[in-house]
Amino acid sequence: MTIATQRRPGCWANRPAYALCLLLAGPVHAVQPDEILPDPALEARARAISGDIRCPVCQGESIDDSNAPISRDLRLIIRERLLAGDSDREVIDYIVARYGEFVLYNPRAEGSNLILWLAGPALFLAAVAVAVAAQRGRKVPEAPLSEAEEARLRDILKE
């Protein structure tokens, strides 16, 4: 037996430990302990808001998951605004006023964004209309069966 085909006896024994490590390795948030608010309700609101804000640097992560310095600043701004008594909408409006609509994972359905929100359903309806029109155009007029074909059909149905 060559070295490449030998199996280590303990290889399979560690599988449960590996699986447990994978299960415990859930999403890791970049929120630092010094950022967490003492009020659990405000902290939950801050996490909900920061989960919907895109990191301006990373672009593929929310500010809650990003370690970029700008994300930390945004998380702190959100918490400051909540402590000042702002509503969730006011906090988001403040962030959008500074960084633009780009930072929202779910852009608002108003203004020029309305075109983007309506484009998907409009294109879907157009595709359905094209498919229906194409299906109607494919209909072949039915020709009556000849006497030989009718006789063959009767023989098949009798069997």
N, C-alpha and C positions, 0 to 999 in steps of 0.2 A: 504494500500500500504506500503510495507516495504521500508527501507532506500535504499537497494540495487537496487530497481526498480524505485526509484524516479528520475526524470530528472530535472536538473537545467534549468531554463528558459533561462539563458544567454549563455548556452553552444554552441548553434549554431550561436549565434550572433557574436562570435569572429572568425569564420572560415575565412572570407575575410582577417582579419588581420594576421592570421596564414599563409595563402597562400601567402600574400605579403612578409612576413618575409622569407619564404622558397625561393621565387623568388629572393629576394635580397641577400640571402646567397649563392652567387656564389663561385667560387674557390678563396681561400685565399692564396696569395703568401707570402712566408716568407721573401721576400726582404725587407730590412730595408730602411728607408728614406735616411740614410747616404750613402747607397750603390748606389743609383740611379745616373746615369750620367746626366750631364746637357744637353748633346746633345741627342735629342730624337732619332735620327737615330742610334747612337751607343748604346743607351739603348735598342732599339728594337732588334738590333743584339745580344746584351748580353742576353736578355730574350730568344731569339730563341735558342741560344747555350745552355744556362743553362736549358732550358726545355727538352733538349735531353740528359742531363747528369744525371746519376743515383747517388743518395746519397750513398757513401760507407758504411755509418752506417745504414741508414733506409732501403735501398735496394728496397723498394717499392715506393719510391717517387723520384721525380726529385730534384735537388739541389735548384730549384726555389721554391719548395713547402716545403722543409724541414727546420726545425729550428735547426738542429744539427750544432755545431760549425764548423765542417769540411765543411759543405755545405756553410756556410757563407764565409769561407776561399776560397773555390772554386769559388764562385760568385765574390769575390774581385779579385782573380787571373784573371778570364775571363775579367773583366772590365779593369784591369791594362794592360793586353795584347792587348786589343782593343785600349786603349789609346796610347799604344806604336806603333800602326800602323799595328799590325798583321792582317792577313786575318782570316776569320772564320775557315778555314781548319788548319791554323797554330796554332790557339788557341786550337782547338780540339786535334791536334797532341801533343801539349805541355801537356795537361791534360792526354792524354792516355799514354804518356811517363812516367809520374809520377805515375799514378794509374792503368794502364793496360786497356785492352779492356773491362773489366767488367763494367766500369763506363758508357759505351755507351749503350743507350737503343736499338739502331739499330747498331749492330756490322757490321763492314766493311766486304764486300764479297770478302775477299782475304785471302791467307794463309790457316791456319787450319779452319778458320771460313767458308771457301768456302764449306766444307763438310756439315756444318749445313745448309747453304743456299740451297744447292742442295738436301739434304736429304728429305725434304718435297715433292717437286715435283717428285722426284724419287720414293718415297713410294706411292704417288698417282697414278703414271703411273703403278707401279707394282700391285696395288690393282685393277685397271681397267683391266689389263691383266689377273689377276686371275679370275675376275668376268666374263670376256668374255670367258675364257677357261671353266669355270664351266658351263656357259650357253650353250656352244656348246656340252658339254658332257651330258647334260640333255635331248637332243632331243630324242624323242621316235619315232621309225619308225611307220609310219602310216599304219594301216592295212585297206584293202578295206572293205567297209560296206557289211554286208550280205544282202540277198534279203529282209528279214523281216525288217531290219533296214532302207533300202532304201524306202520300202513301207511306213513305219512309218514316215520318213522324208517328203515324198511327201504329206502325209495326214496333217502333221503339217503346211507345207508351203501353202496348199490350204486354211487353216482356216484363 
